Amino acid sequence: MLQLAQQSENKTLLLFANVYRRMSVYSKAPIEIFYSDIRKAMLVNVTNGEIILPNLDIQNSANKFFTDLFPLVYLHTLSNTESVKDFSVDYKSCLKDSTKDIIPFGDIPKQVAQSLAKSLEATQILFQAFAVGLEVLNVTDVVLVNENSRNNAECHDALVKLTYCPRCLGLVKHVKPCSGYCLNVLRGCLTSYVAELDSPWNSYVESIEKLVNAMKHHNNEAGVNADGIIRELDNRISEAIMHAMTKGKEIDSKVRYTLE
């Protein structure tokens, strides 16, 4: 997903370089900030069994991106440059402040923000499941394999032997599994560690359940398909600019009325 976000960023930068050339240089910084936030929103860490989610509101990031984009679109494509005398920082700041009232990009920023939030939430849950799963495997490995414990070493050998059972690997079709041996290994090696392994395994199952529920309650149109949402970001941004261009005269009038 991180690689996909990078590819989408490259496509968006290329879009401005080829199609919206007058804004290309000025749009690079807000584009890079926006995609950096998207990548940060995907990161999930597990430290000492505690899941740490990124402290970032991707809807605010999306809204900020379109707010920062509006002065560029207005000054370079919508306005009559001869009558706009002031391109100062203050003037651009006023344009940003007026974005909520003028709504130059229609509902597209809201749609992008909501779909990104939902899809990245599902992505976070998936990454949580992977992270917790890795933590569980590490805990299990530490518990079952301890070079200083003869009992654990014996258990490790027994589990390896059990894992490479010809029946389990499907190498021998007509041999019955050694159910008694399996039960003895489990009783002898795992019973005393059930309490220690119970919490991380429960966390793992809970993460998987959250992911399944997220997929059940939201279809792709609601924005859970993070892959599709991120791949189409450059098109959605272009749609927003085109929407503003079709409403150019109306937006120009609102700007002049608001800033006068």
N, C-alpha and C positions, 0 to 999 in steps of 0.2 A: 504493500500500500504506500509506503514511503517513496518507493521508486516511481509508482504511478503518479503521486502528487508532484514529483519533480518533472516527470514527463509532461504533465498538464501545465505546469508553470512555464516550461519551455515553449509549449504550443501557444500559450497566451502572450508571451513576450514576442513570439514570431508573428502572431496576429497583429499586434500593434505596429511592428516593424514593417509589415507588408501592406496592411489595410488602413491603419490609423497612424500614418507616419508622422503627422504634425505633433501627435501626443506621445510618440514612442519614447523619447528620452525622458520626458517628465513622468510618464506612467510607470517606469521601471521600479522605482522605490515602493510605491503602494502595492504593486503586484507582488514584489518579493516579500514584503511584510505580510500580506494576506496569506500567501502560500506557506510562509514560515509558521504562521499560526495554525494552519491546517495540519502541518506535520507535527507540531507540538501537541495538538489535540489527540493525535494517535498514540502518543507515548504513554505506556503504563508500566509502572515499576512495582515489584514486590520485594519488600525489605523485612526480614524477620517475620515472614508470614503476613505482613500488613500490605494491603493493596494501596498504592499511592497514585491517584489520578491527577492529570494536569489541571492546574488552577487557571483555566482559560475558558471564556465564553465565546464560542465560535460564531454565534449569532451577532455579537457585538463586533467581532472582527470583520464579518461580511458587511455589516452596515457601515462600519468605518471605511472599508475599502470603497464602497459606492459613493460615500460622502466625499472622500478624497478625490474620487474620479470626476465628480460633477464639475468642479472649476475647470479642469482640463478639457472636458467635453464642451463646456459652454464657451470658454475663451478661444478654443481652436476650431470649433465646428459650427457653433450655433449663433454666436454674437456677430454683430456688425463691428468688426475690429476698428473701423475708423471712428465710431462713436463711443467706443469704450476706451477712455483715456487712462484709466488707472488699473495696471496689472500688479499692484503692490500686494504684499503679504496680507495687509488688512482687507483689501478688496476680496482676495481669495478666501480669507477667513469668513467674510460676510456671505459669500456664496455657499460655503459649507454650512453655515448656520441656517441658511434659507432652504436647504435641501428637503427637510421634513415638510415644509409648507408647499414647496413647488412640486415635489414628487416627480422629478424629471425622467426617471426610469420606470415609471409605472409600478406594478406589483412584482417586478422581476427581482429586485433586491430582497424583498420579504420572502419570496419563494425560494431563492437560493439559500438564504440564511436558515430557513426552517428545514429544508431538505438536507443541508449540510449537518445541522445539529442532530437530526434524527439518524442519519447514516453514520456519522462519526460516533454517536452514542453506541450504536450496534457494533461498530468496529472496536470501540474500547472494551465492550463486553467480551468480544471474541479474543482480543489480546489479553484480557484478564484471565480468560480460561487457559490460554497458552502459558501465561506467566505462572499461574497457580499450579497448573499441571507440572511445569518444570520444578517448582518448589516441592511439590509432593514427591516427585521422583527423587529429588536430592535428599529429602528427609528419609524416604524409604531406603535409599542406598546407604545413608549413614547408619540407620538403625540396623539393617540386616548385615552390613559388611563392616566389621570392626576388627582390624588386625590384632588388637590387644585382647580380644575375647575368643577363646577357643570355641565356645558354644556358637557364637555368631559365624565363625569361620566354617564350622561344620554345617551350619544352616545354609550358608552360601553355597557350599559344595552340593548339598542336597537339592537346593533350588535349581542350580545349574543342571544337575542330573535330571531333575524333573522337567526342566524346560526343553532339554534335548531328547526327551522320550520319543522313540520312533513313531509311536501312535499319534502323539500330539503334532508331530511334523508331517503326518500323513504319508510316512514312508512305508508303513506296513498296514495294509487294508484290513486284514483279518485278525489282528491282534487286539484283544480287549485292553482298554486303559487300566492301569494299576490303581484303581480307586482307593484301595487300602493304603497304598504308599503315598498317594496324593494327600489323603486325610492326615496321615501320620506326620508328614512334613509340615502341613499347615498348622496342626495342633502343636507340634513341638517347636516350631520356629516363629509363628506369627501371633499366637494367642497372647503372649505377654506384652506384645507391642500394639495391640488393638487400640488401646486408649490413646497412645501417642500418635498413631496414624489416623485416628478418627477425625480429628479437627481439620487437618489439611485436605483429606478426601472429601469431607462434607463441603468445604469451601469450593473445591473443584466442581462437585456436582451442582452446587448452587449457582456457580458462574455459568455452567452449561445450561441450566434451566432458564436463567435470565436471557441467555442468547436465543433459546428456542422460543420463549414467550415474546421476545422482541420481534422475531421473524413472523410469528403467528398474528400479532396484532397490527403490523404495518406491512402493507405491500410495497412493491417497488415505486409506485406512483407517490407514496407518502415520503419517499426519500431514504429508505433503509439501504437501498442498493448503492453503497458507497463507491464501488467501482464505477458504475454508470454516472453517478453524480459528478465525481471528480473528472472523469473523462470528458464530460460535456461542459465543464466550467468555462472554457474559452468561448464556446458557442453562446452560452447564457450571457456572458459579459458583452459579447458582440450584439446580441439581441437587445440588451439594455441600451447600448449606445445608439443603435438603429431606432429604437423607440423614441429616444430623446431627439434624434434628428428629424423624425416625422412630425414631432410636436415643437419644432424649433421656434417658430414665430410665437406660439403660445407661451413657451418657456421664457423666451426673451422678454416678452411683455410682463410676465410675472416677476422676473428678476428686477426689471427697471422699476416696477411698482413697489416691490419689497425693499429695494435698496435706496430709493429716492427719499 
